[in-house]
């Protein structure tokens, strides 16, 4: 099961990102962005969404954009 999930994540998330990235270490950058994506689910399940529901959507979008920009930058 674990190997199947890893293969799925590799094929559907990591490798497509790697293919789109220029510059050094595209795989490391794609893995970092993937960690951001995949970490959101467990955090949401553990803590709930109330704080995020109350937050300014534009501010959240700006913060997420900054996180992904930093993770994916060459």
MMTF fields as JSON, N, C-alpha, C and O atoms, coordinates in Angstrom:
{
  "mmtfVersion": "1.0.0",
  "mmtfProducer": "UNKNOWN",
  "numBonds": 295,
  "numAtoms": 296,
  "numGroups": 74,
  "numChains": 1,
  "numModels": 1,
  "chainsPerModel": [1],
  "groupsPerChain": [74],
  "chainIdList": ["A"],
  "bondAtomList": [4, 2, 8, 6, 12, 10, 16, 14, 20, 18, 24, 22, 28, 26, 32, 30, 36, 34, 40, 38, 44, 42, 48, 46, 52, 50, 56, 54, 60, 58, 64, 62, 68, 66, 72, 70, 76, 74, 80, 78, 84, 82, 88, 86, 92, 90, 96, 94, 100, 98, 104, 102, 108, 106, 112, 110, 116, 114, 120, 118, 124, 122, 128, 126, 132, 130, 136, 134, 140, 138, 144, 142, 148, 146, 152, 150, 156, 154, 160, 158, 164, 162, 168, 166, 172, 170, 176, 174, 180, 178, 184, 182, 188, 186, 192, 190, 196, 194, 200, 198, 204, 202, 208, 206, 212, 210, 216, 214, 220, 218, 224, 222, 228, 226, 232, 230, 236, 234, 240, 238, 244, 242, 248, 246, 252, 250, 256, 254, 260, 258, 264, 262, 268, 266, 272, 270, 276, 274, 280, 278, 284, 282, 288, 286, 292, 290],
  "bondOrderList": [1, 1, 1, 1, 1, 1, 1, 1, 1, 1, 1, 1, 1, 1, 1, 1, 1, 1, 1, 1, 1, 1, 1, 1, 1, 1, 1, 1, 1, 1, 1, 1, 1, 1, 1, 1, 1, 1, 1, 1, 1, 1, 1, 1, 1, 1, 1, 1, 1, 1, 1, 1, 1, 1, 1, 1, 1, 1, 1, 1, 1, 1, 1, 1, 1, 1, 1, 1, 1, 1, 1, 1, 1],
  "groupList": [{"groupName": "UNK", "atomNameList": ["N", "CA", "C", "O"], "elementList": ["N", "C", "C", "O"], "formalChargeList": [0, 0, 0, 0], "bondAtomList": [1, 0, 2, 1, 3, 2], "bondOrderList": [1, 1, 2], "singleLetterCode": "X", "chemCompType": "L-PEPTIDE LINKING"}],
  "groupTypeList": [0, 0, 0, 0, 0, 0, 0, 0, 0, 0, 0, 0, 0, 0, 0, 0, 0, 0, 0, 0, 0, 0, 0, 0, 0, 0, 0, 0, 0, 0, 0, 0, 0, 0, 0, 0, 0, 0, 0, 0, 0, 0, 0, 0, 0, 0, 0, 0, 0, 0, 0, 0, 0, 0, 0, 0, 0, 0, 0, 0, 0, 0, 0, 0, 0, 0, 0, 0, 0, 0, 0, 0, 0, 0],
  "groupIdList": [1, 2, 3, 4, 5, 6, 7, 8, 9, 10, 11, 12, 13, 14, 15, 16, 17, 18, 19, 20, 21, 22, 23, 24, 25, 26, 27, 28, 29, 30, 31, 32, 33, 34, 35, 36, 37, 38, 39, 40, 41, 42, 43, 44, 45, 46, 47, 48, 49, 50, 51, 52, 53, 54, 55, 56, 57, 58, 59, 60, 61, 62, 63, 64, 65, 66, 67, 68, 69, 70, 71, 72, 73, 74],
  "secStructList": [7, 2, 2, 2, 2, 2, 2, 2, 2, 0, 0, 0, 0, 0, 2, 2, 2, 2, 2, 2, 7, 7, 1, 1, 7, 2, 2, 2, 2, 2, 2, 2, 2, 2, 2, 2, 2, 2, 2, 2, 2, 2, 2, 2, 2, 2, 2, 7, 1, 2, 2, 2, 2, 2, 1, 7, 2, 2, 2, 2, 2, 2, 2, 2, 2, 2, 2, 2, 2, 2, 2, 2, 7, 7],
  "xCoordList": [0.835, 0.0, 0.875, 0.653, 1.882, 2.74, 3.434, 3.506, 3.937, 4.622, 3.656, 4.038, 2.428, 1.423, 1.138, 1.041, 1.005, 0.746, 1.94, 1.772, 3.141, 4.339, 4.428, 4.755, 4.146, 4.194, 3.146, 3.424, 1.94, 0.879, 1.293, 1.154, 1.801, 2.214, 3.361, 3.396, 4.286, 5.409, 4.91, 5.31, 4.039, 3.554, 2.595, 2.609, 1.76, 0.72, 1.052, 0.439, 2.02, 2.341, 3.792, 4.059, 4.718, 6.132, 6.66, 7.177, 6.537, 7.119, 6.522, 7.273, 5.208, 4.688, 5.28, 5.531, 5.505, 6.143, 7.574, 8.014, 8.315, 9.712, 9.804, 10.7, 8.884, 8.903, 8.69, 9.089, 8.075, 7.778, 8.835, 8.803, 9.763, 10.719, 12.03, 12.58, 12.521, 13.847, 14.773, 14.316, 16.051, 17.012, 17.487, 17.156, 18.274, 18.892, 17.907, 16.905, 18.208, 17.482, 15.969, 15.25, 15.466, 14.01, 13.283, 12.172, 13.899, 13.233, 13.111, 12.054, 14.164, 14.11, 13.059, 12.319, 12.985, 12.002, 10.58, 9.67, 10.395, 9.076, 8.68, 7.514, 9.63, 9.328, 8.957, 8.068, 9.62, 9.284, 7.861, 7.088, 7.522, 6.162, 5.146, 4.052, 5.498, 4.608, 4.387, 3.281, 5.436, 5.298, 4.339, 3.567, 4.388, 3.443, 2.022, 1.114, 1.838, 0.507, -0.021, -1.154, 0.802, 0.343, 0.26, -0.463, 0.969, 0.91, -0.367, -0.744, -1.041, -2.27, -3.38, -4.127, -3.506, -4.568, -4.47, -5.434, -3.319, -3.199, -3.376, -3.995, -2.846, -2.999, -4.467, -4.955, -5.163, -6.592, -7.367, -8.247, -7.043, -7.745, -7.44, -8.325, -6.221, -5.846, -6.429, -6.92, -6.375, -6.735, -8.077, -8.587, -8.654, -9.897, -9.649, -8.503, -10.711, -10.597, -11.096, -11.061, -11.558, -12.169, -11.268, -11.716, -10.01, -9.118, -8.941, -8.881, -8.859, -8.702, -9.975, -9.918, -11.119, -12.387, -12.527, -13.12, -11.975, -12.083, -11.019, -11.135, -9.992, -8.899, -9.317, -10.218, -8.655, -8.891, -8.414, -7.237, -9.311, -8.934, -7.793, -6.936, -7.789, -6.722, -5.37, -4.35, -5.364, -4.121, -3.634, -2.439, -4.565, -4.182, -3.61, -2.601, -4.251, -3.751, -2.364, -1.499, -2.143, -0.818, 0.235, 1.346, -0.113, 0.839, 1.144, 2.297, 0.102, 0.319, 1.152, 2.034, 0.869, 1.647, 3.115, 3.999, 3.372, 4.752, 5.423, 6.586, 4.715, 5.279, 5.648, 6.752, 4.726, 4.994, 6.047, 6.872, 6.032, 7.059, 8.438, 9.379, 8.567, 9.856, 10.272, 11.437, 9.327, 9.64, 10.057, 10.92, 9.46, 9.693, 10.731, 11.122, 11.186, 12.158, 13.488, 13.924, 14.125, 15.451, 16.505, 17.664],
  "yCoordList": [-1.197, 0.0, 1.255, 2.168, 1.303, 2.475, 2.736, 3.878, 1.693, 1.853, 2.355, 3.161, 1.891, 2.35, 3.832, 4.573, 4.263, 5.671, 6.526, 7.587, 6.062, 6.804, 6.931, 8.005, 5.869, 5.893, 6.868, 7.642, 6.824, 7.727, 9.184, 10.009, 9.502, 10.873, 11.306, 12.442, 10.407, 10.704, 11.014, 12.009, 10.158, 10.304, 11.475, 12.13, 11.747, 12.762, 14.139, 15.132, 14.211, 15.507, 15.906, 16.964, 15.07, 15.458, 15.579, 16.63, 14.528, 14.559, 15.647, 16.285, 15.881, 17.001, 18.349, 19.199, 18.548, 19.8, 19.864, 20.899, 18.766, 18.726, 19.099, 19.84, 18.587, 18.847, 20.323, 20.779, 21.067, 22.479, 23.435, 24.631, 22.917, 23.788, 23.897, 22.897, 25.116, 25.375, 25.645, 25.89, 25.601, 25.948, 24.736, 23.597, 25.005, 23.927, 23.177, 23.732, 21.931, 21.091, 21.083, 21.291, 20.846, 20.878, 19.828, 20.072, 18.67, 17.63, 18.055, 17.876, 18.606, 19.06, 20.145, 20.148, 21.057, 22.138, 21.593, 22.04, 20.621, 20.002, 19.228, 19.249, 18.551, 17.826, 18.78, 18.477, 19.917, 20.901, 21.437, 21.538, 21.774, 22.242, 21.135, 21.41, 19.892, 18.762, 18.604, 18.294, 18.817, 18.731, 19.786, 19.53, 20.971, 22.027, 21.581, 21.711, 21.057, 20.599, 19.486, 19.544, 18.486, 17.306, 17.54, 16.818, 18.513, 18.793, 19.474, 19.416, 20.119, 20.84, 19.947, 20.337, 18.763, 17.843, 17.412, 17.562, 16.877, 16.469, 17.628, 17.462, 18.782, 19.939, 20.32, 20.614, 20.313, 20.639, 19.642, 20.031, 18.343, 17.332, 17.469, 17.261, 17.809, 17.923, 19.17, 19.105, 20.293, 21.565, 22.119, 23.055, 21.578, 22.112, 23.321, 23.678, 23.935, 25.042, 26.369, 27.36, 26.43, 27.665, 28.882, 29.92, 28.77, 29.919, 30.325, 31.514, 29.355, 29.684, 30.273, 31.143, 29.805, 30.369, 31.834, 32.629, 32.179, 33.542, 34.469, 35.689, 33.907, 34.72, 35.375, 34.901, 36.454, 37.171, 36.298, 35.942, 35.954, 35.085, 35.658, 34.914, 36.967, 37.571, 37.444, 37.214, 37.594, 37.444, 35.998, 35.745, 35.049, 33.64, 33.331, 32.636, 33.845, 33.62, 34.213, 33.595, 35.4, 36.026, 35.182, 35.015, 34.656, 33.839, 32.522, 32.097, 31.89, 30.638, 30.898, 30.11, 31.995, 32.344, 32.537, 32.079, 33.207, 33.416, 32.096, 31.889, 31.211, 29.896, 29.1, 28.567, 29.024, 28.253, 28.942, 28.269, 30.248, 30.963, 30.674, 30.435, 30.693, 30.406, 28.961, 28.689, 28.034, 26.614, 26.283, 25.43, 26.94, 26.597, 27.456, 27.154, 28.524, 29.426, 28.716, 27.895, 29.039, 28.447, 28.929, 28.524],
  "zCoordList": [0.0, 0.0, 0.0, -0.796, 0.902, 0.985, -0.348, -0.801, -0.968, -2.257, -3.33, -4.179, -3.297, -4.264, -4.082, -5.059, -2.838, -2.557, -2.971, -3.573, -2.646, -3.047, -4.558, -5.063, -5.283, -6.743, -7.282, -8.198, -6.708, -7.137, -6.922, -7.825, -5.731, -5.438, -6.335, -6.808, -6.562, -7.45, -8.861, -9.464, -9.376, -10.755, -10.937, -11.98, -9.93, -10.128, -9.562, -9.955, -8.64, -8.054, -8.301, -8.87, -7.88, -7.906, -9.331, -9.709, -10.118, -11.46, -12.368, -13.106, -12.341, -13.145, -12.743, -13.598, -11.43, -10.995, -11.477, -11.981, -11.33, -11.767, -13.246, -13.648, -14.045, -15.489, -15.816, -16.888, -14.918, -15.163, -14.602, -14.891, -13.809, -13.13, -13.89, -14.351, -14.012, -14.548, -13.375, -12.258, -13.624, -12.593, -11.817, -12.145, -10.774, -10.015, -9.123, -8.671, -8.885, -7.919, -8.084, -7.108, -9.298, -9.47, -8.627, -8.158, -8.436, -7.639, -6.172, -5.566, -5.606, -4.215, -4.053, -3.07, -4.996, -4.909, -5.043, -4.345, -5.947, -6.11, -4.857, -4.461, -4.236, -3.003, -1.874, -1.079, -1.795, -0.771, -0.981, -0.028, -2.213, -2.502, -2.222, -1.73, -2.53, -2.244, -0.749, -0.309, 0.03, 1.488, 2.007, 2.93, 1.417, 1.803, 1.47, 2.291, 0.265, -0.159, 0.741, 1.219, 0.963, 1.696, 3.199, 3.885, 3.725, 5.159, 5.576, 6.747, 4.648, 4.983, 5.483, 6.38, 4.928, 5.325, 6.783, 7.533, 7.199, 8.607, 9.585, 10.636, 9.252, 10.142, 10.255, 11.346, 9.139, 9.158, 10.005, 10.773, 9.87, 10.655, 12.15, 12.98, 12.495, 13.903, 14.568, 15.695, 13.872, 14.489, 14.036, 14.652, 12.993, 12.465, 11.573, 11.3, 11.13, 10.18, 10.71, 9.981, 11.946, 12.436, 12.28, 11.794, 12.684, 12.555, 11.102, 10.79, 10.223, 8.798, 8.214, 7.345, 8.684, 8.205, 8.598, 7.869, 9.752, 10.245, 9.662, 9.775, 9.043, 8.501, 7.188, 6.495, 6.871, 5.619, 4.447, 4.387, 3.521, 2.404, 1.549, 1.072, 1.363, 0.567, 1.267, 0.617, 2.587, 3.341, 3.289, 3.134, 3.42, 3.318, 1.937, 1.819, 0.903, -0.457, -0.634, -1.255, -0.095, -0.177, 0.535, 0.033, 1.695, 2.458, 1.737, 1.661, 1.214, 0.457, -0.795, -1.14, -1.462, -2.658, -2.301, -3.025, -1.197, -0.751, -0.418, -0.765, 0.244, 0.587, -0.657, -0.758, -1.591, -2.813, -3.677, -4.295, -3.727, -4.494, -3.938, -4.696, -2.611, -1.982, -2.217, -2.506, -2.095, -2.269, -3.692, -3.902, -4.663, -6.065, -6.761, -7.888, -6.112, -6.74, -6.992, -6.186, -8.113, -8.378, -7.393, -7.482]
}
